[in-house]
Amino acid sequence: MDIISQLQEQTNTIAALAFNTFGTLQRDAPPVRLSPNYPEPPAVPTDDATKFSEQPKLLSASLVKAAKQFDALVAALPLSDGGEEAQLKRIAELQAENDAVGQELQRQLEAAENELKQVQELFSQAADNCVNLKKPD
């Protein structure tokens, strides 16, 4: 897998971890009293509270690990020499090469279409000769 695909995959992993982390925290957070005007929320059993206090640490550790892996992939990207001007020059060279290949493909396509027309004409003549029971010229 190339580096860009790995970066995309790692980005998806980070997004999924963040989504799951926020959802889990929201789902499992103990109730909190919003105002003195509201009644006290029901007490959470201590084993659930202990589990909840460990969960954010595990989730954040996996999120940080994924972010570090992403940073390592970014660091592995090849550096361009010469800055923006060199990149623009390279892009222009690649575009010229692409145009040349495109023109060659177009010429080959036209040649193939001409050959197809010739074959179709010959086939048509052969079919006419068979139908008319003529001998070929």
C-alpha positions as CSV (number, residue, x, y, z in Angstrom):
1,M,0.0,0.0,0.0
2,D,1.4,3.4,-0.9
3,I,2.0,6.1,1.6
4,I,-1.0,8.2,0.5
5,S,-3.3,5.3,0.9
6,Q,-1.8,4.6,4.4
7,L,-2.4,8.3,5.3
8,Q,-6.0,8.0,4.2
9,E,-6.5,4.8,6.1
10,Q,-4.9,6.3,9.2
11,T,-7.2,9.4,8.9
12,N,-10.2,7.1,8.8
13,T,-8.9,5.3,11.8
14,I,-8.5,8.5,13.8
15,A,-12.0,9.7,12.8
16,A,-13.5,6.4,13.9
17,L,-11.6,6.4,17.2
18,A,-12.6,10.0,17.9
19,F,-16.3,9.2,17.0
20,N,-16.3,6.1,19.3
21,T,-14.4,8.0,22.1
22,F,-16.9,10.9,22.2
23,G,-19.9,8.5,21.8
24,T,-18.6,6.3,24.6
25,L,-17.9,9.2,26.9
26,Q,-21.3,10.7,26.2
27,R,-23.1,7.3,26.7
28,D,-21.3,6.2,29.9
29,A,-20.8,9.5,31.7
30,P,-22.4,9.5,35.1
31,P,-25.3,11.9,35.6
32,V,-24.4,15.4,36.9
33,R,-26.6,17.9,38.7
34,L,-27.1,20.9,36.4
35,S,-28.6,23.3,39.0
36,P,-29.6,23.4,42.6
37,N,-33.2,23.7,41.4
38,Y,-33.0,20.1,40.0
39,P,-33.1,17.0,42.2
40,E,-29.9,15.1,42.8
41,P,-29.3,12.5,40.1
42,P,-29.4,8.8,41.1
43,A,-26.1,7.4,42.4
44,V,-24.0,5.3,40.1
45,P,-22.7,2.0,41.4
46,T,-19.0,2.2,42.3
47,D,-17.9,-0.5,39.9
48,D,-19.5,1.5,37.0
49,A,-17.8,4.6,38.2
50,T,-14.4,2.9,38.4
51,K,-14.9,1.4,34.9
52,F,-15.9,4.9,33.6
53,S,-12.8,6.5,35.1
54,E,-10.5,4.0,33.3
55,Q,-12.3,4.2,30.0
56,P,-11.3,7.7,29.0
57,K,-7.6,6.9,29.6
58,L,-7.8,3.8,27.3
59,L,-9.7,5.6,24.6
60,S,-7.4,8.7,24.7
61,A,-4.3,6.4,24.6
62,S,-5.6,4.7,21.5
63,L,-6.4,8.1,19.9
64,V,-2.9,9.5,20.7
65,K,-1.3,6.3,19.4
66,A,-3.2,6.6,16.1
67,A,-2.2,10.3,15.8
68,K,1.5,9.4,16.4
69,Q,1.2,6.8,13.6
70,F,-0.2,9.5,11.4
71,D,2.7,11.8,12.2
72,A,5.2,9.0,11.5
73,L,3.6,8.5,8.1
74,V,3.7,12.2,7.3
75,A,7.4,12.3,8.3
76,A,8.0,9.4,5.9
77,L,6.7,11.4,3.0
78,P,9.4,12.3,0.5
79,L,10.6,15.9,0.7
80,S,10.5,17.9,-2.5
81,D,13.8,19.5,-3.5
82,G,13.8,23.1,-4.6
83,G,10.6,24.2,-3.1
84,E,7.5,25.4,-4.9
85,E,9.2,26.4,-8.1
86,A,10.7,23.0,-8.5
87,Q,7.3,21.4,-7.9
88,L,5.6,23.6,-10.4
89,K,8.4,22.8,-13.0
90,R,7.9,19.0,-12.3
91,I,4.1,19.4,-12.7
92,A,4.6,21.1,-16.0
93,E,7.0,18.3,-17.2
94,L,4.5,15.7,-16.2
95,Q,1.7,17.6,-17.9
96,A,3.7,17.8,-21.1
97,E,4.5,14.0,-20.9
98,N,0.8,13.3,-20.3
99,D,-0.1,15.4,-23.3
100,A,2.4,13.6,-25.5
101,V,1.1,10.2,-24.4
102,G,-2.5,11.4,-24.9
103,Q,-1.7,12.5,-28.5
104,E,-0.1,9.1,-29.2
105,L,-3.1,7.3,-27.9
106,Q,-5.4,9.5,-30.0
107,R,-3.3,8.6,-33.1
108,Q,-3.5,4.9,-32.3
109,L,-7.3,5.2,-31.7
110,E,-7.7,6.8,-35.1
111,A,-5.6,4.2,-36.8
112,A,-7.6,1.4,-35.1
113,E,-10.9,3.1,-36.2
114,N,-9.7,3.2,-39.8
115,E,-8.7,-0.4,-39.7
116,L,-12.1,-1.3,-38.2
117,K,-13.8,0.5,-41.1
118,Q,-11.7,-1.4,-43.6
119,V,-12.5,-4.7,-42.0
120,Q,-16.2,-3.9,-41.9
121,E,-16.1,-3.0,-45.6
122,L,-14.4,-6.2,-46.5
123,F,-16.8,-8.2,-44.3
124,S,-19.7,-6.4,-46.0
125,Q,-18.3,-7.3,-49.4
126,A,-17.7,-10.9,-48.4
127,A,-21.3,-11.1,-47.1
128,D,-22.7,-9.6,-50.3
129,N,-20.6,-12.0,-52.3
130,C,-22.0,-15.0,-50.3
131,V,-25.5,-13.8,-50.6
132,N,-25.3,-13.1,-54.3
133,L,-23.2,-16.3,-54.8
134,K,-20.6,-14.3,-56.7
135,K,-17.1,-15.3,-56.9
136,P,-14.7,-12.8,-55.3
137,D,-12.9,-10.5,-57.8
